[in-house]
Structure formats: structure tokens, C-alpha cells
Amino acid sequence: MTLCLEEIELFLLDMDGTFYLGDQLLPGALDFVQTIRDQAKKFIFLTNNSSKSQSEYATKLRRLGVDVQEDDIFTSGEATAIFIRERYGPSKVYLIGTQSLAETFRQYGHEIVVENPQIVVLGYDTQINYEKLARGCLFLRKGLDYIATHPDINCPSLDGPVPDAGSFIALIERSTGRKPDFVVGKPNSLMLQMIAKKTGTNPEKIAMVGDRLYTDMEFARRSKIFSVLVLSGETTLKDLESADWEPDLVLENIGELAKMLKGG
């Protein structure tokens, strides 16, 4: 990217590992939010974690002291529900996902079913069990379209990485030979198109701030937007050394980005 940081109007913020970890805000998180508002810029929390709804994320962020509205949050679950409605219309979905994700799908006109679905959707299911997986695999063997909300292998936690949707994708592929027909979340640039429509922001004025090379930064690369890698989550400097491209900025944490925006 040749765009300067000062020209950015909208910052897309990853959540886990970028803004907070577990129930703890990462250094400089609140300072960043205040800096963005002071400069009349915008931010949207953009997360691949499809286990929770916008409402749940907003509640969590408010509990952590961040003044946000539900519209300030965009999840891969919501993006997937929109994608399916636009591509297939309101659909009967067999969902390997949480009750929160099911409710998001219902809000966009889809029906969650366990018999005769039109589509199989895999999300980050923290309520997963063998029956869900087995039934989903049986449907996939019948050739139903298969959509995953996002490809993340692990989800960060205070105790260390735990299996995310990408791990479930690998398990299902080993059983059925099927890979998802579509993966909606980062790094798919489809997410950027939706955000640009939602906010009315020129994609050239949008930046992605995140902690993962293969989702956040790859999303920025594919979408051709400004990229800011923070080292507060999954990616280490050693990981960066072996990468085949470099983000526009590499910083310790989001607080360092706030300082740069303030000219510090």
C-alpha cells in the first residue's frame, strides 16, 4: 500500500488478540478508541469469531469499559448470513454452530433445521458435539453446499490457543473429503465489500488492524487495503520473518497505533 496512515478514515479492528484477550483489554485499547473519536474517524470491530452475536460482543465490550453500539461490530457469522441470503435467498440451514449464531441466521430470514436442509454451515461452535458433526458429514456426503464462517485454526484464550472453525474444517475434510465451497470470513475480501456498503467508506480509506498473518493481514492483502499487524496476539516476530510479504505497519500493540495517530 502507498496510502499514508493519516489518510485512513475507517479502521477495522480484530478483537481476540488485538483489542482484548479473554476478559482483559490489551494495552492502549481505550486510548485507541478515544483517539479515533477525537479525530472524527471511524472504527468497526471485525471478528471471525462466529460463536457470539453482535449484541453479546457489545455487552462484553461495554463491561470492559468501551462505549460501543451493536452497529460498531461485524462478525463472520453476520457476514455469512448476509452472503447466503444474497446468493441463495432465505434458506433452510443445517448449522454446526452456537445458539447465538443460529439466532443471527434467523434474523436474516433463514430457518435452522435438522432434516432436509438446503445448505450446511460450519461456524466456531463452542457447543459442538459428535452428533452435530456426524449429521453434518452425512449431509455433506449427499452433496449439499457447504459454507464455513471463517478459517481460523485456533482461537486465542488466556490459557493458550484452543481449536477454532479451521480445526473443524480439517476434521470434516478427513471424514468426507469435502472442503467448504465458500469461506466467508477473513481473509475473503467479500467481507470488505459488505463493510464498504454498510459504512459508505471508500475501500482505499480503510485499514485492517489485527494479530494474524493468515487471516487479518491476508485479508488486507487480498482486499488491497492498509495493513497494521500487532504483536499482542498470535503472530510473533519469528512468524513474520518467514512470511512472504510484510504488512504496512508492525507494532507491539494497538496502543502504539494510537500514539502514531496522535503524532507521538
N, C-alpha and C positions, 0 to 999 in steps of 0.2 A: 504493500500500500504506500502511496505517496501522500495521502491525506495527513494533515497535522492533527495532533490530539485536540488542539484548541478549536478545530472546526467541527468536532463531534457534537451532535445535538441529542442523540439518544444512546444511552449505554444499556446494553443487555447484560444482566448480571446473573451468572450461575449462582446457585445457592450453596449446596453442600460442598465444603472445601474452599469456597470463595468468599462467601459472606458470613457464614457461620459453620460450626462443626458441632453436631449434636444440638445441645441447648446453650451453646456458648457463641456469642458473636466473636468473629475474628478481629484482630487489631485494626482499628481505623474504620470499621464498618459504619458506625454512626456518623463519623466525620465525613465520610464519602457522601452519604445521603444528604447531609446538610450543605455540603459544598455544591452538589448538583443543583439543589433547590436555590441556593444563593445566586447561582449563575444562570438561573432560568433555563436550565437544561432538563432533560427527562431521563428516567430510568425505568426499566421493566425487569423484574425478576424472571429469568428464563431458566426453567429447570427441566431436565429429562426425567426427574423422579415422578413417575405417574401413580405412585401409591396414595397420594393425597390430593385433595381438591384445592382450588384457589382459596376457598373460604378457610380451610384448615391451615394453609400456609400463611394467610393474612393474620389469622388468630395467633399463630406461633410468633410471627414477626412482631406483632403488637406486644405480645407477652415479653419479648426480648427488648422492648423499648423503641421499636421502629414504627413510625406513623405511616401506615400504608393502607390502601384500599384494595379490594379484590381485583380491580382492573389493572393494578400495578404488577400482577402476577400472570404468567402464561406458562402452562405446563405442557409436556409432551402428550399427556392424556387428553387435554382440551384440544390440542392441535390434531390428534388422531381422530377424535370425534368429529371435528370440522372436516377433516380430509375425507373421511368415509361418507359424510353427508353430501359433500360436493361431488365425489366420484360415483357413489352408488345410490345416493338418496337415503332416507331413513331406512335402517336395516335391522334385521334380526342377527344379533351378535352373540356368539359363544365367547365369553370373556374369561381369560385367565388373569384375574386382577382383583383388586380390593373392592370393597363395597363403595368406597369413595369414588373410585374410577367408574364403577357401574352407574353411580348417580350422575356423574359428569356426562356419560353417554346418554342417559335418559333425558338430560336437559337439552341435548341436541337432537332429540326425536328418535333415538334408537331404542330397540327392545332387547333386553338381555334375556337369552333363552338357554335352555339346556338340551332342547330337542329341535331338530330341523333348522339349524342356523344357516344364514347365508354366508357369514364371514367368521373366521376365528381371529381373535385379537389377544395378543400377549402383552401384558404390562409388567411393571415391577410389583409382583404380588407377594406382599409380606404376610398374606394369609393362605399361601399356597399349600396344597396337599396332593397326595398321589392321585386321588380321584379326578381332580381338576386336570392334571397333566395327562392322565390316561385317556379321559374323554376327549380332550383337545387333540391328542395324537390320533385317535380314531377318526375324528372329523377330518383331519388333515390328510389321512390316507385316502379319503374319498375325493380329494382334490379341491376342497374349498379354498377360497382366497385366504391368505394368511398375512396378517399385518401386526407388526410389533411397534410399540410406542417409542422405543429407543434402544440403542445397542450397548449401553454401559455394562461392562462385565462385573464391576464391583460398585457398591455404594459405600462412601466413607462413613465411619462411625467413630465414636470416641474410643472404642476398643480395637479399631482397625477395620480394614475393608471387609464387607460382607457381600454375598452373592446378589447380583442385580439381574435385570432382564437379559443381558447378554449371556449370562451363565445359563439361564433357562433356554435361550435360543440354541445354545450349543447342545444341551441335553436333548431337546426336541429333534434337532438335526440328526443326532446319533441314533435316535429311535426310528424316525420316519424318513430320513434323507431329505427333508424339506427345510429350506431356508425361507425366511419371510419374503413375500412378494413385494412388500413395501416396509421400510423402516422410517417412521415419520420424524422422530426427534433428531436432535443434533447427532451427527454432522450434516443431515439432509438440509439443503438450502431452501426446501419448501417452507421451513419454519420462518425464514426471513421474509418470504413473500407474504405470509399471513400477518406478520408483525408490521410490515410496511403498510399494508392495507388498513390494519387496525389503528395505527397511530398517524398515518398520513405523512410519515417521515421518509425523505429520500434515502434509499439504502446507502448512498455514498456518505451520508452523515451519521451512520450507525456504527458502533463499536461493540465487540464482544469481549467481555471480561470473564475469564474462567481459569480453572486449575487443571484441566485435562487436555492433553495434546490431541488425542484421537476423537474427542467429541467437540469440546469448546473451540479449540484452535483449528481443528479440521473444518468445523462449521464456518468459522470466519474465512478460512482459505477458500472453501468452495463457494461461499457467498460473496467473496471479494470485498470484505469489509475489514475495518481496522481491528487488529487483534491485540489483546492485552493478556498475557499469561501471568498468573500469580502463583507463587510457590508455597502457598499456605495449605494446599490440599494434596492431590495425588502425585503430581509431577515434581520430579527432583531435577537439579542441575545435571545430574548424570543422564537422566532420561533425555533432556534437551540436547546434550552433546551427541546423542545417537540419532536424533531426528533429522529428517531430510530437508527441513526448512525451519526458519526461525520466525516466531511472532514479531509483530512490530515493536512491542514492548514486553520486557520480562521484569517483573517486580516481586518483592518479597511478599507483599500483601496489598489489600485494597486501600489501606491507609496511605501507602506510598503513592498510589494513584491520586488520592485526594490532595496530597501535598503538591504533586506535579500540576494539577489543575489550578491550584492556588498560586502557582509560580514559585513554590518553595523548593 
